[in-house]
């Protein structure tokens, strides 16, 4: 098989599968890198390239802050492709998806969808029949594509306007 430039891809290594595991304190540096890069590079619609807004949004994404999250009431996961950190996801005990960020290098490769599926399954395992989240403008179409709908109430999150969303969860998920 050849790509658009005529370069043979017959011997190209297949893309590594996404592996999702519970995050630990040993992952805080990788998680911080994913969060900072995702916000900086993929969330332009939310911050418009404004350095002050980026700084506000990323202020609590340091390894020190993330270490306190892992020790808190929420639950967090790290997705990896091969040995590379590819996405970070989180849930609050009330059934809210608190976090879903994808590394720029993993964007558009199914990593976000895999993490979202994982988070939805975790919500079901925890006894929640409905999921909630606050979507940034950047992620709104992604969530819609995966069956989420806008809720009546809107709000802000991460220092940027967000759209409250809901999804009725079922064992089949989709």
TORPA-4810 file (N, C-alpha, C, O; in nm, 3 decimals):
<nodes>
NODE_1_0.084_-0.117_0.000_0.000_0.000_0.000_0.089_0.124_0.000_0.196_0.124_0.061_X
NODE_2_0.045_0.229_-0.070_0.121_0.353_-0.075_0.036_0.468_-0.027_-0.086_0.468_-0.043_X
NODE_3_0.102_0.568_0.033_0.029_0.688_0.074_0.024_0.786_-0.042_0.064_0.752_-0.154_X
NODE_4_-0.027_0.907_-0.017_-0.045_1.006_-0.124_0.085_1.041_-0.195_0.082_1.076_-0.314_X
NODE_5_0.196_1.034_-0.128_0.324_1.070_-0.189_0.392_0.951_-0.257_0.503_0.964_-0.307_X
NODE_6_0.324_0.835_-0.258_0.381_0.719_-0.323_0.480_0.643_-0.236_0.551_0.555_-0.286_X
NODE_7_0.487_0.674_-0.109_0.581_0.607_-0.020_0.516_0.480_0.032_0.402_0.483_0.078_X
NODE_8_0.586_0.371_0.024_0.532_0.243_0.066_0.511_0.240_0.217_0.596_0.283_0.294_X
NODE_9_0.394_0.189_0.255_0.363_0.175_0.397_0.346_0.029_0.435_0.297_-0.001_0.543_X
NODE_10_0.386_-0.060_0.347_0.366_-0.203_0.371_0.435_-0.250_0.498_0.387_-0.340_0.566_X
NODE_11_0.548_-0.190_0.530_0.623_-0.235_0.647_0.613_-0.139_0.764_0.688_-0.151_0.862_X
NODE_12_0.521_-0.044_0.755_0.504_0.050_0.866_0.445_-0.023_0.986_0.357_-0.108_0.971_X
NODE_13_0.493_0.010_1.102_0.441_-0.052_1.224_0.299_-0.005_1.247_0.268_0.113_1.227_X
NODE_14_0.211_-0.095_1.290_0.073_-0.053_1.318_0.072_0.042_1.437_0.159_0.037_1.524_X
NODE_15_-0.028_0.129_1.440_-0.040_0.223_1.551_-0.062_0.145_1.680_-0.136_0.047_1.683_X
NODE_16_0.002_0.189_1.785_-0.013_0.124_1.915_-0.156_0.140_1.965_-0.218_0.244_1.944_X
NODE_17_-0.205_0.037_2.030_-0.340_0.043_2.087_-0.341_0.137_2.207_-0.238_0.159_2.271_X
NODE_18_-0.457_0.191_2.236_-0.473_0.276_2.353_-0.492_0.186_2.475_-0.578_0.098_2.476_X
NODE_19_-0.413_0.210_2.576_-0.428_0.139_2.703_-0.462_0.242_2.809_-0.392_0.343_2.822_X
NODE_20_-0.568_0.217_2.884_-0.613_0.310_2.987_-0.599_0.242_3.122_-0.642_0.129_3.142_X
NODE_21_-0.537_0.314_3.214_-0.518_0.260_3.349_-0.538_0.370_3.452_-0.529_0.489_3.420_X
NODE_22_-0.566_0.329_3.575_-0.581_0.426_3.683_-0.451_0.503_3.699_-0.342_0.445_3.697_X
NODE_23_-0.463_0.633_3.715_-0.345_0.717_3.734_-0.296_0.705_3.878_-0.374_0.682_3.971_X
NODE_24_-0.167_0.722_3.895_-0.107_0.720_4.028_-0.020_0.844_4.043_-0.001_0.921_3.949_X
NODE_25_0.032_0.862_4.163_0.120_0.976_4.188_0.245_0.971_4.100_0.310_1.073_4.080_X
NODE_26_0.278_0.854_4.048_0.394_0.842_3.962_0.368_0.895_3.821_0.460_0.908_3.740_X
NODE_27_0.241_0.926_3.791_0.202_0.975_3.659_0.184_1.126_3.652_0.152_1.178_3.546_X
NODE_28_0.202_1.197_3.762_0.166_1.339_3.765_0.242_1.424_3.664_0.185_1.520_3.611_X
NODE_29_0.366_1.392_3.635_0.442_1.472_3.538_0.389_1.449_3.397_0.373_1.544_3.321_X
NODE_30_0.363_1.323_3.362_0.306_1.292_3.230_0.167_1.353_3.216_0.134_1.408_3.110_X
NODE_31_0.087_1.344_3.319_-0.047_1.402_3.315_-0.041_1.552_3.295_-0.117_1.609_3.216_X
NODE_32_0.049_1.617_3.367_0.065_1.761_3.354_0.104_1.799_3.211_0.051_1.895_3.155_X
NODE_33_0.197_1.725_3.153_0.239_1.753_3.015_0.122_1.741_2.918_0.104_1.826_2.831_X
NODE_34_0.041_1.636_2.932_-0.075_1.618_2.844_-0.173_1.734_2.861_-0.217_1.792_2.762_X
NODE_35_-0.206_1.768_2.984_-0.303_1.874_3.010_-0.254_2.008_2.955_-0.330_2.079_2.889_X
NODE_36_-0.131_2.044_2.983_-0.078_2.173_2.938_-0.074_2.181_2.785_-0.115_2.282_2.728_X
NODE_37_-0.026_2.076_2.720_-0.017_2.077_2.574_-0.155_2.077_2.510_-0.178_2.146_2.411_X
NODE_38_-0.247_2.001_2.567_-0.383_1.996_2.513_-0.450_2.132_2.519_-0.508_2.179_2.421_X
NODE_39_-0.441_2.195_2.634_-0.503_2.327_2.650_-0.436_2.430_2.558_-0.504_2.505_2.488_X
NODE_40_-0.305_2.432_2.559_-0.231_2.529_2.478_-0.254_2.509_2.328_-0.278_2.606_2.255_X
NODE_41_-0.246_2.384_2.282_-0.245_2.358_2.138_-0.381_2.323_2.078_-0.404_2.350_1.960_X
NODE_42_-0.471_2.264_2.156_-0.597_2.216_2.100_-0.720_2.298_2.139_-0.826_2.282_2.079_X
NODE_43_-0.706_2.383_2.238_-0.823_2.456_2.290_-0.826_2.603_2.250_-0.864_2.689_2.330_X
NODE_44_-0.785_2.632_2.129_-0.781_2.770_2.080_-0.917_2.838_2.089_-0.925_2.957_2.119_X
NODE_45_-1.024_2.763_2.064_-1.158_2.823_2.068_-1.193_2.872_2.208_-1.274_2.963_2.224_X
NODE_46_-1.131_2.813_2.308_-1.159_2.854_2.445_-1.075_2.969_2.495_-1.122_3.050_2.575_X
NODE_47_-0.950_2.978_2.449_-0.863_3.083_2.500_-0.820_3.184_2.395_-0.764_3.288_2.428_X
NODE_48_-0.845_3.153_2.268_-0.811_3.247_2.161_-0.665_3.286_2.154_-0.632_3.390_2.097_X
NODE_49_-0.577_3.205_2.211_-0.435_3.237_2.210_-0.394_3.341_2.312_-0.278_3.384_2.313_X
NODE_50_-0.485_3.383_2.396_-0.458_3.484_2.499_-0.374_3.423_2.610_-0.419_3.332_2.680_X
NODE_51_-0.252_3.472_2.626_-0.158_3.416_2.723_-0.213_3.420_2.866_-0.189_3.327_2.943_X
NODE_52_-0.284_3.524_2.901_-0.340_3.536_3.037_-0.447_3.429_3.061_-0.452_3.369_3.168_X
NODE_53_-0.532_3.406_2.961_-0.635_3.303_2.975_-0.574_3.163_2.981_-0.620_3.078_3.057_X
NODE_54_-0.471_3.140_2.901_-0.402_3.011_2.905_-0.341_2.991_3.043_-0.352_2.883_3.101_X
NODE_55_-0.276_3.094_3.095_-0.213_3.084_3.227_-0.317_3.056_3.335_-0.294_2.976_3.425_X
NODE_56_-0.433_3.123_3.327_-0.540_3.099_3.425_-0.590_2.955_3.416_-0.609_2.889_3.518_X
NODE_57_-0.611_2.908_3.294_-0.665_2.775_3.270_-0.568_2.666_3.314_-0.611_2.561_3.363_X
NODE_58_-0.439_2.689_3.298_-0.340_2.586_3.329_-0.280_2.599_3.469_-0.197_2.516_3.508_X
NODE_59_-0.318_2.700_3.544_-0.256_2.725_3.674_-0.263_2.605_3.768_-0.170_2.582_3.845_X
NODE_60_-0.371_2.529_3.763_-0.383_2.415_3.854_-0.352_2.282_3.784_-0.397_2.176_3.829_X
NODE_61_-0.275_2.286_3.677_-0.239_2.164_3.603_-0.092_2.128_3.625_-0.032_2.059_3.543_X
NODE_62_-0.036_2.173_3.735_0.103_2.141_3.769_0.108_2.003_3.833_0.007_1.956_3.886_X
NODE_63_0.223_1.938_3.830_0.234_1.808_3.898_0.192_1.813_4.045_0.132_1.718_4.096_X
NODE_64_0.222_1.923_4.113_0.186_1.935_4.254_0.034_1.935_4.272_-0.018_1.867_4.361_X
NODE_65_-0.037_2.011_4.189_-0.183_2.013_4.196_-0.242_1.877_4.160_-0.333_1.829_4.227_X
NODE_66_-0.190_1.817_4.057_-0.241_1.687_4.012_-0.220_1.581_4.120_-0.305_1.494_4.139_X
NODE_67_-0.109_1.588_4.191_-0.084_1.495_4.302_-0.196_1.507_4.405_-0.240_1.406_4.460_X
NODE_68_-0.243_1.629_4.432_-0.351_1.646_4.530_-0.484_1.592_4.475_-0.567_1.545_4.552_X
NODE_69_-0.505_1.600_4.343_-0.626_1.543_4.284_-0.630_1.392_4.307_-0.733_1.337_4.346_X
NODE_70_-0.516_1.327_4.282_-0.511_1.181_4.293_-0.537_1.137_4.436_-0.594_1.030_4.459_X
NODE_71_-0.498_1.217_4.532_-0.525_1.184_4.671_-0.663_1.226_4.718_-0.700_1.199_4.832_X
NODE_72_-0.740_1.292_4.632_-0.872_1.343_4.669_-0.984_1.246_4.636_-0.960_1.129_4.610_X
NODE_73_-1.107_1.297_4.637_-1.223_1.211_4.617_-1.249_1.171_4.471_-1.320_1.074_4.446_X
NODE_74_-1.192_1.243_4.376_-1.212_1.209_4.235_-1.126_1.090_4.194_-1.038_1.047_4.268_X
NODE_75_-1.155_1.038_4.075_-1.076_0.928_4.020_-1.021_0.972_3.884_-1.089_1.042_3.809_X
NODE_76_-0.898_0.930_3.854_-0.829_0.976_3.733_-0.764_0.860_3.661_-0.719_0.763_3.722_X
NODE_77_-0.758_0.872_3.528_-0.700_0.769_3.443_-0.604_0.832_3.344_-0.616_0.950_3.308_X
NODE_78_-0.507_0.752_3.301_-0.410_0.793_3.201_-0.421_0.695_3.085_-0.416_0.573_3.104_X
NODE_79_-0.437_0.748_2.965_-0.435_0.666_2.843_-0.296_0.676_2.784_-0.237_0.783_2.778_X
NODE_80_-0.245_0.561_2.740_-0.113_0.557_2.677_-0.123_0.486_2.544_-0.199_0.391_2.527_X
NODE_81_-0.043_0.534_2.449_-0.022_0.466_2.321_0.125_0.430_2.319_0.212_0.517_2.313_X
NODE_82_0.151_0.302_2.325_0.291_0.262_2.340_0.337_0.308_2.477_0.273_0.280_2.578_X
NODE_83_0.446_0.379_2.480_0.496_0.430_2.608_0.466_0.580_2.626_0.516_0.642_2.719_X
NODE_84_0.385_0.636_2.537_0.356_0.779_2.540_0.221_0.809_2.608_0.121_0.745_2.578_X
NODE_85_0.221_0.906_2.698_0.096_0.952_2.758_0.013_1.018_2.649_0.062_1.106_2.578_X
NODE_86_-0.114_0.976_2.635_-0.196_1.023_2.524_-0.321_1.098_2.567_-0.370_1.182_2.491_X
NODE_87_-0.373_1.071_2.687_-0.494_1.139_2.733_-0.506_1.123_2.884_-0.449_1.032_2.944_X
NODE_88_-0.581_1.214_2.943_-0.610_1.212_3.086_-0.760_1.227_3.101_-0.823_1.310_3.035_X
NODE_89_-0.818_1.146_3.188_-0.961_1.156_3.215_-0.986_1.153_3.364_-0.908_1.096_3.440_X
NODE_90_-1.098_1.215_3.405_-1.131_1.217_3.548_-1.279_1.218_3.572_-1.357_1.264_3.489_X
NODE_91_-1.318_1.166_3.689_-1.458_1.163_3.733_-1.468_1.217_3.875_-1.384_1.190_3.960_X
NODE_92_-1.574_1.295_3.898_-1.609_1.335_4.032_-1.703_1.230_4.090_-1.770_1.160_4.015_X
NODE_93_-1.709_1.218_4.223_-1.798_1.118_4.284_-1.947_1.138_4.250_-2.025_1.044_4.259_X
NODE_94_-1.986_1.258_4.213_-2.128_1.286_4.184_-2.171_1.243_4.044_-2.285_1.267_4.005_X
NODE_95_-2.082_1.181_3.968_-2.117_1.136_3.834_-2.085_1.236_3.725_-2.138_1.226_3.615_X
NODE_96_-2.000_1.331_3.754_-1.959_1.432_3.656_-1.823_1.395_3.599_-1.730_1.362_3.673_X
NODE_97_-1.812_1.401_3.467_-1.680_1.387_3.405_-1.610_1.521_3.428_-1.653_1.625_3.376_X
NODE_98_-1.504_1.517_3.504_-1.436_1.640_3.544_-1.324_1.678_3.448_-1.278_1.792_3.447_X
NODE_99_-1.280_1.582_3.366_-1.161_1.605_3.287_-1.154_1.505_3.173_-1.175_1.385_3.192_X
NODE_100_-1.125_1.556_3.054_-1.091_1.470_2.940_-1.007_1.555_2.846_-1.060_1.640_2.773_X
NODE_101_-0.879_1.532_2.848_-0.786_1.606_2.763_-0.697_1.508_2.688_-0.653_1.408_2.744_X
NODE_102_-0.673_1.537_2.562_-0.593_1.451_2.476_-0.465_1.525_2.436_-0.467_1.644_2.407_X
NODE_103_-0.355_1.452_2.435_-0.228_1.509_2.389_-0.240_1.543_2.241_-0.301_1.467_2.166_X
NODE_104_-0.183_1.654_2.197_-0.192_1.691_2.055_-0.149_1.580_1.960_-0.211_1.561_1.855_X
NODE_105_-0.044_1.506_1.994_0.004_1.399_1.906_-0.095_1.284_1.894_-0.089_1.206_1.799_X
NODE_106_-0.187_1.271_1.990_-0.285_1.163_1.990_-0.421_1.207_1.940_-0.511_1.125_1.925_X
NODE_107_-0.438_1.335_1.913_-0.568_1.388_1.869_-0.606_1.329_1.734_-0.521_1.313_1.645_X
NODE_108_-0.734_1.298_1.718_-0.785_1.247_1.592_-0.751_1.101_1.566_-0.769_1.053_1.453_X
NODE_109_-0.704_1.030_1.666_-0.664_0.889_1.649_-0.751_0.795_1.734_-0.716_0.678_1.752_X
NODE_110_-0.864_0.845_1.785_-0.954_0.761_1.865_-0.922_0.758_2.013_-0.988_0.687_2.089_X
NODE_111_-0.822_0.833_2.054_-0.780_0.831_2.194_-0.885_0.895_2.283_-0.918_0.841_2.389_X
NODE_112_-0.938_1.010_2.242_-1.042_1.076_2.320_-1.167_0.990_2.329_-1.229_0.982_2.435_X
NODE_113_-1.204_0.927_2.219_-1.323_0.840_2.219_-1.302_0.721_2.313_-1.394_0.682_2.385_X
NODE_114_-1.182_0.664_2.312_-1.153_0.551_2.401_-1.162_0.595_2.547_-1.217_0.522_2.630_X
NODE_115_-1.108_0.712_2.578_-1.115_0.761_2.716_-1.260_0.791_2.754_-1.302_0.758_2.865_X
NODE_116_-1.336_0.852_2.664_-1.476_0.882_2.695_-1.553_0.753_2.718_-1.631_0.745_2.813_X
NODE_117_-1.534_0.652_2.635_-1.598_0.521_2.657_-1.562_0.466_2.795_-1.648_0.415_2.866_X
NODE_118_-1.435_0.478_2.831_-1.390_0.429_2.962_-1.459_0.504_3.076_-1.506_0.443_3.172_X
NODE_119_-1.465_0.635_3.065_-1.528_0.715_3.170_-1.676_0.682_3.183_-1.728_0.670_3.294_X
NODE_120_-1.745_0.666_3.070_-1.887_0.630_3.073_-1.906_0.493_3.138_-2.000_0.475_3.216_X
NODE_121_-1.820_0.397_3.107_-1.829_0.264_3.168_-1.804_0.272_3.318_-1.869_0.202_3.396_X
NODE_122_-1.710_0.356_3.359_-1.684_0.374_3.502_-1.804_0.435_3.573_-1.836_0.398_3.686_X
NODE_123_-1.869_0.529_3.507_-1.990_0.588_3.566_-2.096_0.480_3.587_-2.159_0.474_3.693_X
NODE_124_-2.117_0.396_3.487_-2.214_0.287_3.500_-2.176_0.193_3.613_-2.262_0.155_3.693_X
NODE_125_-2.050_0.155_3.622_-2.004_0.067_3.730_-2.025_0.129_3.867_-2.042_0.058_3.966_X
NODE_126_-2.023_0.262_3.872_-2.042_0.333_3.999_-2.190_0.357_4.030_-2.222_0.420_4.130_X
NODE_127_-2.279_0.307_3.944_-2.422_0.318_3.970_-2.489_0.441_3.912_-2.605_0.469_3.946_X
NODE_128_-2.423_0.515_3.827_-2.481_0.633_3.765_-2.549_0.595_3.634_-2.489_0.527_3.550_X
NODE_129_-2.672_0.638_3.617_-2.744_0.609_3.492_-2.736_0.727_3.396_-2.777_0.717_3.280_X
NODE_130_-2.683_0.838_3.444_-2.669_0.957_3.362_-2.532_1.018_3.389_-2.487_1.024_3.503_X
NODE_131_-2.468_1.063_3.283_-2.341_1.133_3.297_-2.360_1.281_3.274_-2.451_1.323_3.202_X
NODE_132_-2.275_1.360_3.336_-2.277_1.505_3.319_-2.134_1.553_3.297_-2.038_1.492_3.344_X
NODE_133_-2.123_1.663_3.224_-1.992_1.725_3.202_-2.013_1.869_3.157_-2.123_1.908_3.120_X
NODE_134_-1.908_1.944_3.161_-1.906_2.081_3.107_-1.809_2.080_2.991_-1.689_2.059_3.009_X
NODE_135_-1.860_2.103_2.871_-1.778_2.098_2.750_-1.728_2.237_2.713_-1.802_2.335_2.721_X
NODE_136_-1.603_2.243_2.673_-1.551_2.366_2.615_-1.603_2.376_2.472_-1.651_2.277_2.417_X
NODE_137_-1.594_2.493_2.413_-1.637_2.507_2.274_-1.558_2.416_2.182_-1.611_2.366_2.083_X
NODE_138_-1.431_2.393_2.213_-1.346_2.305_2.133_-1.402_2.164_2.130_-1.400_2.099_2.025_X
NODE_139_-1.453_2.115_2.243_-1.495_1.975_2.255_-1.644_1.952_2.229_-1.688_1.837_2.227_X
NODE_140_-1.720_2.056_2.209_-1.865_2.044_2.196_-1.907_1.945_2.087_-1.990_1.857_2.113_X
NODE_141_-1.853_1.957_1.968_-1.890_1.866_1.859_-1.847_1.722_1.887_-1.917_1.628_1.850_X
NODE_142_-1.734_1.704_1.952_-1.687_1.571_1.991_-1.792_1.503_2.079_-1.829_1.388_2.054_X
NODE_143_-1.838_1.573_2.182_-1.935_1.514_2.273_-2.069_1.488_2.203_-2.131_1.384_2.225_X
NODE_144_-2.112_1.580_2.120_-2.236_1.558_2.045_-2.225_1.432_1.961_-2.319_1.352_1.957_X
NODE_145_-2.114_1.414_1.895_-2.091_1.296_1.811_-2.102_1.166_1.892_-2.137_1.061_1.838_X
NODE_146_-2.073_1.174_2.021_-2.076_1.057_2.107_-2.203_1.048_2.192_-2.205_0.981_2.295_X
NODE_147_-2.307_1.117_2.148_-2.438_1.101_2.210_-2.471_1.192_2.326_-2.575_1.176_2.389_X
NODE_148_-2.387_1.288_2.355_-2.414_1.382_2.462_-2.501_1.495_2.407_-2.492_1.530_2.290_X
NODE_149_-2.587_1.551_2.494_-2.674_1.661_2.452_-2.659_1.776_2.551_-2.621_1.758_2.667_X
NODE_150_-2.689_1.893_2.501_-2.677_2.012_2.586_-2.786_2.011_2.692_-2.901_1.977_2.665_X
NODE_151_-2.747_2.048_2.813_-2.841_2.061_2.924_-2.894_2.202_2.926_-2.839_2.291_2.861_X
NODE_152_-3.000_2.224_2.999_-3.063_2.356_3.005_-2.970_2.461_3.065_-2.964_2.574_3.018_X
NODE_153_-2.899_2.424_3.168_-2.814_2.520_3.237_-2.673_2.519_3.180_-2.615_2.413_3.158_X
NODE_154_-2.620_2.636_3.155_-2.483_2.649_3.108_-2.396_2.699_3.221_-2.443_2.716_3.334_X
NODE_155_-2.273_2.723_3.192_-2.187_2.775_3.298_-2.047_2.796_3.250_-2.019_2.798_3.130_X
NODE_156_-1.960_2.812_3.344_-1.820_2.830_3.312_-1.739_2.718_3.375_-1.780_2.657_3.474_X
NODE_157_-1.627_2.693_3.316_-1.534_2.595_3.371_-1.395_2.633_3.323_-1.381_2.696_3.218_X
NODE_158_-1.298_2.596_3.395_-1.158_2.616_3.353_-1.127_2.759_3.311_-1.036_2.780_3.231_X
NODE_159_-1.200_2.855_3.360_-1.173_2.993_3.323_-1.223_3.030_3.185_-1.184_3.134_3.132_X
NODE_160_-1.307_2.948_3.124_-1.360_2.975_2.991_-1.508_2.935_2.989_-1.548_2.848_3.067_X
NODE_161_-1.589_2.995_2.903_-1.730_2.955_2.898_-1.742_2.808_2.858_-1.671_2.760_2.769_X
NODE_162_-1.832_2.737_2.923_-1.854_2.596_2.894_-2.003_2.569_2.875_-2.087_2.649_2.914_X
NODE_163_-2.032_2.456_2.815_-2.169_2.414_2.788_-2.196_2.290_2.870_-2.127_2.189_2.855_X
NODE_164_-2.296_2.296_2.958_-2.334_2.180_3.038_-2.396_2.076_2.945_-2.477_2.110_2.859_X
NODE_165_-2.356_1.950_2.963_-2.407_1.842_2.877_-2.446_1.722_2.962_-2.395_1.703_3.073_X
NODE_166_-2.539_1.641_2.907_-2.590_1.522_2.973_-2.591_1.406_2.876_-2.599_1.424_2.754_X
NODE_167_-2.583_1.285_2.931_-2.603_1.166_2.850_-2.663_1.057_2.937_-2.612_1.028_3.046_X
NODE_168_-2.771_0.997_2.890_-2.829_0.880_2.955_-2.738_0.764_2.920_-2.712_0.737_2.803_X
NODE_169_-2.690_0.694_3.023_-2.596_0.586_3.003_-2.668_0.452_3.005_-2.765_0.434_3.079_X
NODE_170_-2.621_0.358_2.925_-2.677_0.223_2.926_-2.563_0.124_2.909_-2.452_0.162_2.872_X
NODE_171_-2.591_0.000_2.937_-2.485_-0.102_2.931_-2.420_-0.111_2.794_-2.301_-0.142_2.785_X
NODE_172_-2.496_-0.085_2.687_-2.438_-0.087_2.552_-2.361_0.038_2.521_-2.287_0.041_2.423_X
NODE_173_-2.374_0.141_2.602_-2.312_0.273_2.588_-2.348_0.344_2.459_-2.383_0.461_2.465_X
NODE_174_-2.341_0.282_2.344_-2.373_0.353_2.219_-2.481_0.285_2.145_-2.521_0.331_2.038_X
</nodes>
